[in-house]
Amino acid sequence: MPSTFHNKKYYALILGGSSGMGLASAKKLAAAGMNLYIVYRDPRIIEKPFLESIESLKATTAVQIHTINANALQKENIDSICKELSKIVNEGYSFRLLLHAVSRGNLKLLSPGEQQLSLEDLQNTIHAMGINIYEWANALIQNKLFSPMASIIGLTSEGAAKAWPGYAAVGAAKAALENIGRSMALEYACYGIRTNIIQAGVTETPSFQMIPGHEKIKAASIERNPFKRLTQPEDVANAIYLLCTDEAAWINGAILHVDGGEHCC
């Protein structure tokens, strides 16, 4: 692993970094010399494996790692965390990456019944997985926390353009994310900030396993994927690492497919 970011005093802010793609990205970036500030929301009784992973990272890398168990969707937490990030920047660091990997949505059907998707469910999901990235990006810009040519990265899915039972709210959120990501790419370029959205292939993360009928989706994905396997969190982490490098400075406003060609089939 090249020490790409060592001695550059860069930080990555990862929202939703305790599992899946967020945690895989944290590990990849730390190995390359990127300091980490990870916001996650887990019950105390299930956060132990994540904290053990963080201790292992601290022991095997030379980077600084901060973690906070807080709800990234609440404005008061955004404000208080940005105050902490400002202290880091005042020490001579800057934020090279804002990765929004929050996975918090409702997987309910539209059909009438006890588990019918409500308007509140829809609004909360669109906020969490579609709009919240803008709240954080705006807060970091206002507080002057980004480094030159920083990256903002969100995570979408095929569900932004396809319909799966129970996926309506998340699909709507991902479509909103893709749209706002394009506008951020356009309007934040004047700050020297690039915004890109990654569309991973089907990846067996904890959030994927909550989708109704996920086993059928998994089997169909493997069958149609040119490489006949699922996307791994590490595949996505590799792409996120690449988008943070100087060589990726001219990539802006893209929806980057990280799926082994699955979207072609």
Summary of the structure (lengths in Angstrom):
residues: 265
radius of gyration: 17.9
end to end distance: 32.4
largest distance: 56.7
contacts: 889
relative contact order: 0.14
helix: 48%
strand: 19%
